[in-house]
């Protein structure tokens, strides 16, 4: 009998159904083998009885026994062929299952916060916090291995609120899905990512659709506070003009290319198409930069030429009005990592349209400013770490008095891979008579009963005075 179970089992490791199929085949194989052997033995015994009684001769006995053996061999061969075919079918199904992978993933952070001088009315605010650490998200990935070197992937990812259950753009900050205007109609559900990727070991990664660009990656990688919403580089970036999900660090209609690494260096470039009829430049943004890593040292650079339109008309801008040059580095020595960065944001549009800092909310600025930041992370133990960040924005607009200095520090306890527990303190300092609105808690709407939106900024957390606050909470990743 040619019953080989080794290949059958190796092709079925990842499928319960296939294991059940294998069990059936193995059982059938054993049963058939037993039946065939028993039938052959019965015929032999019968022939021996006939030979003893003289009914057949020795020659006839030998011929009959030979035919029985030949018939048995043919039957076993056919059965082995059937088993091989079944084995091949199972292996093919197992191979297809190995090539297709799906993943649900996400993270959420929440807790309690208390802060001073929040909103344009300079109120003290406190309550349940949403995404005080990294942005809340839930996502789905489906990938298929095309061959050993190439994989295709689809990614869908959305922001959500743990306070209200809202999902979509800015839902965690506002408590409801917000499309940037006075109405929530048409708010983006997959506001973070909705794209297709081709990942090639030899040629790099190509991304098409809605998604992050290099600026988003660098802001998180080179900030000691990991780009936190509460007292991190993100609120500074939104204020100074190098963070905006409307084209600066995340964009629609994005074509992004990330090269393979060559001796620690990879190039990262992209274009976000405006798509305006008869005008290829209108609303179109360009990005170019890269990262270099050598041992414990890493540096990153990004240059962006962005045409930021309004929320209701995002591709309405003809000329570049938000130019970003971001340069940052970090170095790790044992349990200590230190970082340093410098950012220039400029509004080169004719006449400097909207060049001044907005007096009500952040994120609408196309300003001239210089920003530098530094920080450190120290691991006391594998589960307990301390972080610190210092950020300084120098106002280069005609207003001149919108400088911001912010200091943030915190402790993080990570008893499990999926869980972080943290406590943070943040304080910002402003000049007397400052006109630009800034908040230490990015895109946050305090529970004042007033809706936070571009048309109703008094409900947002931004103010023109220095703020201070504390946040305590937890983050779960899945």
RAKA-V180412 format. One record per residue. N is the residue number from 0. RES is the residue in one small letter. SS is DSSP state (a for helix, b for strand, c for the rest). PSI is psi in whole degrees, -180 to 180 (* if undefined). OMEGA is omega in degrees with one decimal (* if undefined). Layout:
n=N res=RES ss=SS psi=PSI omega=OMEGA
n=N res=RES ss=SS psi=PSI omega=OMEGA
This chain:
n=0 res=x ss=c psi=137 omega=-175.7
n=1 res=x ss=c psi=48 omega=-177.2
n=2 res=x ss=c psi=102 omega=177.8
n=3 res=x ss=c psi=121 omega=-173.4
n=4 res=x ss=c psi=-7 omega=-172.6
n=5 res=x ss=a psi=-51 omega=-178.5
n=6 res=x ss=a psi=-35 omega=178.4
n=7 res=x ss=a psi=-47 omega=-176.7
n=8 res=x ss=a psi=-40 omega=-179.2
n=9 res=x ss=a psi=-27 omega=179.9
n=10 res=x ss=c psi=-3 omega=-173.6
n=11 res=x ss=c psi=10 omega=-171.4
n=12 res=x ss=c psi=-31 omega=-173.2
n=13 res=x ss=c psi=13 omega=-175.9
n=14 res=x ss=c psi=121 omega=177.8
n=15 res=x ss=a psi=-41 omega=179.7
n=16 res=x ss=a psi=-40 omega=-179.7
n=17 res=x ss=a psi=-34 omega=177.1
n=18 res=x ss=a psi=-38 omega=177.0
n=19 res=x ss=a psi=-40 omega=178.4
n=20 res=x ss=a psi=-40 omega=179.7
n=21 res=x ss=a psi=-40 omega=180.0
n=22 res=x ss=a psi=-40 omega=178.6
n=23 res=x ss=a psi=-45 omega=-179.0
n=24 res=x ss=a psi=-43 omega=-179.9
n=25 res=x ss=a psi=-44 omega=179.3
n=26 res=x ss=a psi=-43 omega=179.0
n=27 res=x ss=a psi=-42 omega=-179.8
n=28 res=x ss=a psi=-46 omega=-179.6
n=29 res=x ss=a psi=-43 omega=-178.8
n=30 res=x ss=a psi=-45 omega=-180.0
n=31 res=x ss=a psi=-39 omega=178.6
n=32 res=x ss=a psi=-44 omega=-179.4
n=33 res=x ss=a psi=-42 omega=-178.7
n=34 res=x ss=a psi=-43 omega=-178.2
n=35 res=x ss=a psi=-43 omega=179.4
n=36 res=x ss=a psi=-44 omega=-179.5
n=37 res=x ss=a psi=-42 omega=-179.5
n=38 res=x ss=a psi=-41 omega=179.6
n=39 res=x ss=a psi=-40 omega=179.4
n=40 res=x ss=a psi=-39 omega=179.5
n=41 res=x ss=a psi=-43 omega=179.3
n=42 res=x ss=a psi=-41 omega=-179.7
n=43 res=x ss=a psi=-43 omega=178.8
n=44 res=x ss=a psi=-42 omega=179.9
n=45 res=x ss=a psi=-43 omega=178.5
n=46 res=x ss=a psi=-37 omega=178.9
n=47 res=x ss=a psi=-38 omega=178.4
n=48 res=x ss=a psi=-44 omega=179.2
n=49 res=x ss=a psi=-37 omega=179.0
n=50 res=x ss=a psi=-42 omega=-179.7
n=51 res=x ss=a psi=-36 omega=-177.7
n=52 res=x ss=c psi=-1 omega=176.9
n=53 res=x ss=c psi=11 omega=179.2
n=54 res=x ss=c psi=-36 omega=176.4
n=55 res=x ss=c psi=160 omega=179.4
n=56 res=x ss=c psi=171 omega=177.9
n=57 res=x ss=a psi=-38 omega=180.0
n=58 res=x ss=a psi=-43 omega=178.4
n=59 res=x ss=a psi=-38 omega=178.0
n=60 res=x ss=a psi=-46 omega=-178.7
n=61 res=x ss=a psi=-42 omega=-179.8
n=62 res=x ss=a psi=-44 omega=-179.1
n=63 res=x ss=a psi=-43 omega=-178.8
n=64 res=x ss=a psi=-36 omega=178.6
n=65 res=x ss=a psi=-43 omega=179.0
n=66 res=x ss=a psi=-40 omega=178.7
n=67 res=x ss=a psi=-43 omega=179.8
n=68 res=x ss=a psi=-42 omega=179.6
n=69 res=x ss=a psi=-42 omega=178.6
n=70 res=x ss=a psi=-38 omega=178.5
n=71 res=x ss=a psi=-40 omega=179.4
n=72 res=x ss=a psi=-41 omega=178.5
n=73 res=x ss=a psi=-43 omega=-179.3
n=74 res=x ss=a psi=-44 omega=179.2
n=75 res=x ss=a psi=-36 omega=178.0
n=76 res=x ss=a psi=-44 omega=179.5
n=77 res=x ss=a psi=-40 omega=178.4
n=78 res=x ss=a psi=-39 omega=178.5
n=79 res=x ss=a psi=-38 omega=178.0
n=80 res=x ss=a psi=-42 omega=178.3
n=81 res=x ss=a psi=-41 omega=179.8
n=82 res=x ss=a psi=-39 omega=177.5
n=83 res=x ss=a psi=-42 omega=178.9
n=84 res=x ss=a psi=-43 omega=178.4
n=85 res=x ss=a psi=-39 omega=178.3
n=86 res=x ss=a psi=-43 omega=179.0
n=87 res=x ss=a psi=-41 omega=179.4
n=88 res=x ss=a psi=-42 omega=179.3
n=89 res=x ss=a psi=-42 omega=179.4
n=90 res=x ss=a psi=-39 omega=178.9
n=91 res=x ss=a psi=-43 omega=178.0
n=92 res=x ss=a psi=-42 omega=179.2
n=93 res=x ss=a psi=-38 omega=179.1
n=94 res=x ss=a psi=-41 omega=177.6
n=95 res=x ss=a psi=-40 omega=179.2
n=96 res=x ss=a psi=-36 omega=178.9
n=97 res=x ss=a psi=-32 omega=-176.2
n=98 res=x ss=a psi=-28 omega=-178.9
n=99 res=x ss=b psi=123 omega=-179.6
n=100 res=x ss=b psi=139 omega=175.1
n=101 res=x ss=b psi=148 omega=-177.1
n=102 res=x ss=b psi=128 omega=167.8
n=103 res=x ss=b psi=133 omega=-176.0
n=104 res=x ss=b psi=172 omega=177.1
n=105 res=x ss=b psi=-178 omega=174.8
n=106 res=x ss=b psi=156 omega=179.3
n=107 res=x ss=b psi=137 omega=174.0
n=108 res=x ss=b psi=141 omega=-179.8
n=109 res=x ss=b psi=169 omega=179.7
n=110 res=x ss=b psi=-138 omega=-178.1
n=111 res=x ss=b psi=141 omega=177.4
n=112 res=x ss=b psi=158 omega=172.4
n=113 res=x ss=b psi=131 omega=-176.3
n=114 res=x ss=b psi=156 omega=-178.2
n=115 res=x ss=b psi=159 omega=177.0
n=116 res=x ss=b psi=36 omega=176.8
n=117 res=x ss=b psi=149 omega=-178.4
n=118 res=x ss=c psi=167 omega=-178.5
n=119 res=x ss=c psi=-12 omega=178.2
n=120 res=x ss=c psi=7 omega=174.1
n=121 res=x ss=c psi=51 omega=-178.5
n=122 res=x ss=b psi=151 omega=167.6
n=123 res=x ss=b psi=134 omega=-176.8
n=124 res=x ss=b psi=148 omega=177.1
n=125 res=x ss=b psi=164 omega=179.1
n=126 res=x ss=b psi=-166 omega=178.8
n=127 res=x ss=b psi=133 omega=-179.7
n=128 res=x ss=b psi=151 omega=176.3
n=129 res=x ss=b psi=134 omega=-179.5
n=130 res=x ss=c psi=52 omega=175.4
n=131 res=x ss=c psi=-23 omega=176.4
n=132 res=x ss=c psi=-128 omega=179.0
n=133 res=x ss=c psi=160 omega=-177.4
n=134 res=x ss=c psi=138 omega=170.9
n=135 res=x ss=c psi=145 omega=178.9
n=136 res=x ss=b psi=151 omega=169.8
n=137 res=x ss=b psi=136 omega=-173.2
n=138 res=x ss=b psi=169 omega=179.7
n=139 res=x ss=b psi=134 omega=176.2
n=140 res=x ss=b psi=136 omega=173.9
n=141 res=x ss=b psi=123 omega=-177.4
n=142 res=x ss=b psi=152 omega=177.1
n=143 res=x ss=b psi=129 omega=177.8
n=144 res=x ss=b psi=112 omega=-179.5
n=145 res=x ss=b psi=-42 omega=172.2
n=146 res=x ss=b psi=-170 omega=-174.9
n=147 res=x ss=c psi=-22 omega=-175.1
n=148 res=x ss=c psi=-7 omega=-173.6
n=149 res=x ss=b psi=137 omega=179.7
n=150 res=x ss=b psi=138 omega=174.1
n=151 res=x ss=b psi=142 omega=-175.8
n=152 res=x ss=b psi=142 omega=171.2
n=153 res=x ss=b psi=134 omega=-179.3
n=154 res=x ss=b psi=130 omega=174.0
n=155 res=x ss=b psi=126 omega=-174.3
n=156 res=x ss=b psi=138 omega=-175.4
n=157 res=x ss=b psi=150 omega=170.4
n=158 res=x ss=c psi=153 omega=176.8
n=159 res=x ss=b psi=160 omega=-179.2
n=160 res=x ss=c psi=130 omega=174.9
n=161 res=x ss=c psi=-15 omega=179.2
n=162 res=x ss=c psi=-45 omega=-170.8
n=163 res=x ss=c psi=-13 omega=-177.5
n=164 res=x ss=c psi=2 omega=178.1
n=165 res=x ss=c psi=150 omega=-179.9
n=166 res=x ss=b psi=144 omega=-178.2
n=167 res=x ss=c psi=-170 omega=-172.4
n=168 res=x ss=c psi=127 omega=176.0
n=169 res=x ss=c psi=21 omega=-175.0
n=170 res=x ss=a psi=-34 omega=-179.6
n=171 res=x ss=a psi=-36 omega=-179.7
n=172 res=x ss=a psi=-43 omega=-176.1
n=173 res=x ss=a psi=-23 omega=-174.5
n=174 res=x ss=c psi=-3 omega=175.2
n=175 res=x ss=c psi=154 omega=179.7
n=176 res=x ss=c psi=128 omega=-172.9
n=177 res=x ss=c psi=128 omega=-180.0
n=178 res=x ss=c psi=12 omega=175.8
n=179 res=x ss=c psi=-11 omega=-179.9
n=180 res=x ss=c psi=-162 omega=-178.8
n=181 res=x ss=c psi=-9 omega=-179.3
n=182 res=x ss=c psi=151 omega=177.3
n=183 res=x ss=c psi=0 omega=-179.7
n=184 res=x ss=c psi=129 omega=178.7
n=185 res=x ss=c psi=10 omega=178.5
n=186 res=x ss=c psi=142 omega=-177.0
n=187 res=x ss=c psi=128 omega=176.1
n=188 res=x ss=c psi=-55 omega=177.8
n=189 res=x ss=c psi=69 omega=-173.5
n=190 res=x ss=c psi=-24 omega=-177.2
n=191 res=x ss=c psi=-50 omega=179.3
n=192 res=x ss=b psi=141 omega=170.0
n=193 res=x ss=b psi=86 omega=-171.7
n=194 res=x ss=b psi=170 omega=175.5
n=195 res=x ss=b psi=139 omega=-179.7
n=196 res=x ss=b psi=143 omega=168.0
n=197 res=x ss=b psi=116 omega=-176.6
n=198 res=x ss=b psi=115 omega=-178.0
n=199 res=x ss=b psi=129 omega=178.3
n=200 res=x ss=c psi=-32 omega=-176.5
n=201 res=x ss=c psi=-39 omega=-171.1
n=202 res=x ss=c psi=-12 omega=-179.9
n=203 res=x ss=b psi=-163 omega=-175.9
n=204 res=x ss=b psi=133 omega=176.3
n=205 res=x ss=b psi=130 omega=-179.7
n=206 res=x ss=b psi=130 omega=178.3
n=207 res=x ss=b psi=126 omega=177.6
n=208 res=x ss=b psi=-156 omega=177.5
n=209 res=x ss=b psi=131 omega=-179.9
n=210 res=x ss=b psi=-179 omega=-179.7
n=211 res=x ss=b psi=155 omega=172.7
n=212 res=x ss=c psi=-169 omega=-175.4
n=213 res=x ss=a psi=-36 omega=-178.7
n=214 res=x ss=a psi=-40 omega=178.6
n=215 res=x ss=a psi=-42 omega=-179.3
n=216 res=x ss=a psi=-43 omega=-177.0
n=217 res=x ss=a psi=-40 omega=-179.1
n=218 res=x ss=a psi=-35 omega=178.1
n=219 res=x ss=a psi=-38 omega=-173.8
n=220 res=x ss=a psi=-30 omega=-173.0
n=221 res=x ss=c psi=18 omega=174.9
n=222 res=x ss=c psi=125 omega=179.4
n=223 res=x ss=c psi=-26 omega=177.8
n=224 res=x ss=c psi=5 omega=177.0
n=225 res=x ss=c psi=40 omega=174.2
n=226 res=x ss=c psi=31 omega=-174.8
n=227 res=x ss=c psi=148 omega=176.5
n=228 res=x ss=c psi=-38 omega=179.3
n=229 res=x ss=b psi=97 omega=175.5
n=230 res=x ss=c psi=46 omega=175.7
n=231 res=x ss=c psi=-167 omega=-177.9
n=232 res=x ss=a psi=-24 omega=-177.1
n=233 res=x ss=a psi=-51 omega=177.7
n=234 res=x ss=a psi=-34 omega=175.9
n=235 res=x ss=a psi=-45 omega=-179.3
n=236 res=x ss=a psi=-39 omega=178.8
n=237 res=x ss=a psi=-38 omega=180.0
n=238 res=x ss=a psi=-44 omega=-174.1
n=239 res=x ss=a psi=-8 omega=173.4
n=240 res=x ss=c psi=16 omega=175.9
n=241 res=x ss=c psi=24 omega=169.7
n=242 res=x ss=c psi=119 omega=174.8
n=243 res=x ss=c psi=128 omega=179.1
n=244 res=x ss=c psi=1 omega=179.8
n=245 res=x ss=c psi=19 omega=175.1
n=246 res=x ss=c psi=-17 omega=-177.1
n=247 res=x ss=c psi=-55 omega=-179.6
n=248 res=x ss=c psi=-7 omega=178.2
n=249 res=x ss=b psi=142 omega=-171.8
n=250 res=x ss=b psi=156 omega=171.6
n=251 res=x ss=b psi=163 omega=174.1
n=252 res=x ss=b psi=45 omega=-174.8
n=253 res=x ss=b psi=134 omega=167.1
n=254 res=x ss=b psi=113 omega=-176.2
n=255 res=x ss=b psi=139 omega=177.5
n=256 res=x ss=b psi=129 omega=176.5
n=257 res=x ss=b psi=118 omega=-175.8
n=258 res=x ss=c psi=163 omega=169.3
n=259 res=x ss=c psi=167 omega=178.5
n=260 res=x ss=c psi=132 omega=174.7
n=261 res=x ss=b psi=105 omega=-178.9
n=262 res=x ss=c psi=43 omega=177.4
n=263 res=x ss=c psi=-7 omega=-177.8
n=264 res=x ss=b psi=134 omega=170.1
n=265 res=x ss=b psi=143 omega=-179.9
n=266 res=x ss=b psi=142 omega=-178.4
n=267 res=x ss=b psi=117 omega=-177.2
n=268 res=x ss=b psi=161 omega=-178.8
n=269 res=x ss=b psi=167 omega=174.9
n=270 res=x ss=b psi=137 omega=175.5
n=271 res=x ss=b psi=112 omega=-172.4
n=272 res=x ss=c psi=137 omega=175.4
n=273 res=x ss=c psi=-42 omega=177.9
n=274 res=x ss=c psi=18 omega=-179.6
n=275 res=x ss=b psi=133 omega=-178.3
n=276 res=x ss=c psi=134 omega=176.8
n=277 res=x ss=c psi=18 omega=178.8
n=278 res=x ss=b psi=93 omega=-175.2
n=279 res=x ss=c psi=-28 omega=-175.2
n=280 res=x ss=c psi=-29 omega=-173.9
n=281 res=x ss=c psi=121 omega=179.3
n=282 res=x ss=c psi=6 omega=-178.6
n=283 res=x ss=c psi=136 omega=-177.3
n=284 res=x ss=b psi=150 omega=-179.5
n=285 res=x ss=b psi=145 omega=-178.9
n=286 res=x ss=b psi=141 omega=176.7
n=287 res=x ss=b psi=137 omega=177.1
n=288 res=x ss=b psi=-156 omega=179.9
n=289 res=x ss=b psi=-180 omega=179.7
n=290 res=x ss=b psi=147 omega=177.7
n=291 res=x ss=b psi=133 omega=-179.6
n=292 res=x ss=b psi=130 omega=177.6
n=293 res=x ss=b psi=103 omega=-177.4
n=294 res=x ss=c psi=-122 omega=-177.9
n=295 res=x ss=c psi=1 omega=-178.2
n=296 res=x ss=b psi=139 omega=177.4
n=297 res=x ss=b psi=143 omega=178.7
n=298 res=x ss=b psi=147 omega=179.5
n=299 res=x ss=b psi=146 omega=179.4
n=300 res=x ss=b psi=142 omega=175.2
n=301 res=x ss=b psi=135 omega=173.3
n=302 res=x ss=b psi=131 omega=-178.6
n=303 res=x ss=b psi=135 omega=173.2
n=304 res=x ss=b psi=103 omega=-169.0
n=305 res=x ss=b psi=139 omega=173.4
n=306 res=x ss=c psi=95 omega=-175.7
n=307 res=x ss=c psi=115 omega=175.1
n=308 res=x ss=c psi=-167 omega=178.2
n=309 res=x ss=c psi=170 omega=-179.9
n=310 res=x ss=c psi=-38 omega=-178.6
n=311 res=x ss=c psi=-19 omega=179.9
n=312 res=x ss=c psi=74 omega=-172.7
n=313 res=x ss=c psi=-21 omega=-179.4
n=314 res=x ss=c psi=30 omega=-176.0
n=315 res=x ss=c psi=-11 omega=-173.9
n=316 res=x ss=c psi=127 omega=-177.6
n=317 res=x ss=c psi=-41 omega=-176.3
n=318 res=x ss=c psi=159 omega=178.0
n=319 res=x ss=c psi=126 omega=177.8
n=320 res=x ss=c psi=11 omega=177.3
n=321 res=x ss=b psi=97 omega=179.9
n=322 res=x ss=b psi=131 omega=-176.3
n=323 res=x ss=b psi=133 omega=168.1
n=324 res=x ss=b psi=112 omega=-174.3
n=325 res=x ss=b psi=125 omega=177.9
n=326 res=x ss=b psi=128 omega=-178.4
n=327 res=x ss=b psi=155 omega=179.3
n=328 res=x ss=b psi=159 omega=175.0
n=329 res=x ss=b psi=155 omega=-178.3
n=330 res=x ss=b psi=136 omega=-179.2
n=331 res=x ss=b psi=128 omega=175.8
n=332 res=x ss=b psi=106 omega=-176.3
n=333 res=x ss=c psi=-114 omega=-176.1
n=334 res=x ss=c psi=3 omega=-177.7
n=335 res=x ss=b psi=131 omega=173.2
n=336 res=x ss=b psi=127 omega=178.2
n=337 res=x ss=b psi=149 omega=-179.0
n=338 res=x ss=b psi=156 omega=178.4
n=339 res=x ss=b psi=136 omega=-178.9
n=340 res=x ss=b psi=157 omega=179.0
n=341 res=x ss=b psi=134 omega=-176.7
n=342 res=x ss=b psi=132 omega=172.0
n=343 res=x ss=b psi=125 omega=173.8
n=344 res=x ss=b psi=133 omega=-177.3
n=345 res=x ss=b psi=151 omega=173.6
n=346 res=x ss=c psi=95 omega=-175.9
n=347 res=x ss=c psi=8 omega=-177.9
n=348 res=x ss=c psi=148 omega=-179.2
n=349 res=x ss=a psi=128 omega=179.5
n=350 res=x ss=a psi=-4 omega=179.1
n=351 res=x ss=a psi=48 omega=-177.7
n=352 res=x ss=c psi=130 omega=-179.8
n=353 res=x ss=c psi=33 omega=-174.0
n=354 res=x ss=c psi=-21 omega=-178.1
n=355 res=x ss=c psi=157 omega=175.3
n=356 res=x ss=c psi=140 omega=-179.5
n=357 res=x ss=c psi=141 omega=-176.4
n=358 res=x ss=c psi=-6 omega=-174.6
n=359 res=x ss=c psi=-47 omega=-177.8
n=360 res=x ss=c psi=162 omega=174.4
n=361 res=x ss=c psi=168 omega=177.5
n=362 res=x ss=c psi=-10 omega=176.8
n=363 res=x ss=c psi=7 omega=-175.0
n=364 res=x ss=c psi=137 omega=169.2
n=365 res=x ss=c psi=80 omega=-161.5
n=366 res=x ss=c psi=171 omega=169.9
n=367 res=x ss=c psi=117 omega=-177.8
n=368 res=x ss=b psi=153 omega=171.3
n=369 res=x ss=b psi=136 omega=-178.1
n=370 res=x ss=b psi=134 omega=169.2
n=371 res=x ss=b psi=152 omega=-177.6
n=372 res=x ss=b psi=153 omega=177.9
n=373 res=x ss=b psi=165 omega=-179.4
n=374 res=x ss=b psi=180 omega=-179.3
n=375 res=x ss=b psi=152 omega=173.3
n=376 res=x ss=b psi=129 omega=178.6
n=377 res=x ss=b psi=130 omega=179.0
n=378 res=x ss=b psi=110 omega=175.3
n=379 res=x ss=c psi=-44 omega=177.5
n=380 res=x ss=c psi=172 omega=176.6
n=381 res=x ss=c psi=-19 omega=-177.0
n=382 res=x ss=c psi=-10 omega=-176.7
n=383 res=x ss=b psi=125 omega=-179.4
n=384 res=x ss=b psi=156 omega=177.4
n=385 res=x ss=b psi=142 omega=177.3
n=386 res=x ss=b psi=155 omega=179.8
n=387 res=x ss=b psi=139 omega=176.1
n=388 res=x ss=b psi=141 omega=175.0
n=389 res=x ss=b psi=132 omega=-173.5
n=390 res=x ss=b psi=139 omega=-179.1
n=391 res=x ss=b psi=125 omega=178.0
n=392 res=x ss=b psi=128 omega=176.3
n=393 res=x ss=b psi=122 omega=-177.8
n=394 res=x ss=b psi=122 omega=177.3
n=395 res=x ss=c psi=12 omega=178.1
n=396 res=x ss=c psi=170 omega=176.8
n=397 res=x ss=c psi=-21 omega=179.6
n=398 res=x ss=c psi=-38 omega=171.9
n=399 res=x ss=c psi=-18 omega=-170.3
n=400 res=x ss=c psi=25 omega=-175.1
n=401 res=x ss=c psi=29 omega=175.9
n=402 res=x ss=c psi=149 omega=175.9
n=403 res=x ss=b psi=133 omega=167.3
n=404 res=x ss=b psi=134 omega=-178.8
n=405 res=x ss=b psi=135 omega=175.9
n=406 res=x ss=b psi=136 omega=-179.9
n=407 res=x ss=b psi=142 omega=177.8
n=408 res=x ss=b psi=157 omega=-178.5
n=409 res=x ss=b psi=166 omega=174.8
n=410 res=x ss=b psi=141 omega=178.8
n=411 res=x ss=b psi=128 omega=177.8
n=412 res=x ss=b psi=124 omega=-175.0
n=413 res=x ss=c psi=81 omega=-177.3
n=414 res=x ss=c psi=-23 omega=178.5
n=415 res=x ss=c psi=160 omega=179.9
n=416 res=x ss=c psi=-35 omega=-174.8
n=417 res=x ss=c psi=-15 omega=-170.8
n=418 res=x ss=b psi=136 omega=169.5
n=419 res=x ss=b psi=135 omega=171.9
n=420 res=x ss=b psi=132 omega=-170.8
n=421 res=x ss=b psi=156 omega=171.2
n=422 res=x ss=b psi=134 omega=-174.0
n=423 res=x ss=b psi=149 omega=174.0
n=424 res=x ss=b psi=135 omega=-177.6
n=425 res=x ss=b psi=141 omega=175.6
n=426 res=x ss=b psi=132 omega=176.7
n=427 res=x ss=b psi=154 omega=-179.9
n=428 res=x ss=b psi=136 omega=-179.3
n=429 res=x ss=b psi=159 omega=174.1
n=430 res=x ss=c psi=153 omega=174.8
n=431 res=x ss=c psi=132 omega=179.9
n=432 res=x ss=c psi=15 omega=177.8
n=433 res=x ss=c psi=145 omega=-178.5
n=434 res=x ss=c psi=-27 omega=-177.5
n=435 res=x ss=c psi=133 omega=-179.3
n=436 res=x ss=c psi=132 omega=-178.6
n=437 res=x ss=b psi=150 omega=176.3
n=438 res=x ss=c psi=144 omega=175.7
n=439 res=x ss=c psi=-13 omega=-177.2
n=440 res=x ss=b psi=100 omega=-168.7
n=441 res=x ss=c psi=134 omega=176.6
n=442 res=x ss=c psi=44 omega=-176.1
n=443 res=x ss=c psi=139 omega=175.2
n=444 res=x ss=c psi=103 omega=178.7
n=445 res=x ss=c psi=154 omega=-178.6
n=446 res=x ss=c psi=72 omega=-179.5
n=447 res=x ss=c psi=-5 omega=-176.6
n=448 res=x ss=c psi=-2 omega=178.9
n=449 res=x ss=c psi=130 omega=-179.2
n=450 res=x ss=c psi=134 omega=176.4
n=451 res=x ss=c psi=117 omega=177.3
n=452 res=x ss=b psi=172 omega=179.7
n=453 res=x ss=c psi=-31 omega=-179.6
n=454 res=x ss=c psi=-13 omega=179.7
n=455 res=x ss=b psi=66 omega=-173.4
n=456 res=x ss=a psi=-17 omega=-178.1
n=457 res=x ss=a psi=-14 omega=177.3
n=458 res=x ss=a psi=-4 omega=-179.4
n=459 res=x ss=c psi=168 omega=-173.2
n=460 res=x ss=c psi=-9 omega=-177.3
n=461 res=x ss=c psi=146 omega=174.1
n=462 res=x ss=b psi=172 omega=-179.4
n=463 res=x ss=c psi=7 omega=176.5
n=464 res=x ss=c psi=163 omega=176.2
n=465 res=x ss=c psi=143 omega=-179.6
n=466 res=x ss=c psi=156 omega=174.6
n=467 res=x ss=b psi=145 omega=-178.4
n=468 res=x ss=b psi=164 omega=176.9
n=469 res=x ss=b psi=145 omega=-179.8
n=470 res=x ss=b psi=136 omega=176.1
n=471 res=x ss=b psi=136 omega=-176.5
n=472 res=x ss=b psi=-164 omega=-177.3
n=473 res=x ss=b psi=153 omega=175.5
n=474 res=x ss=b psi=135 omega=178.9
n=475 res=x ss=b psi=132 omega=178.3
n=476 res=x ss=b psi=138 omega=178.5
n=477 res=x ss=c psi=* omega=*
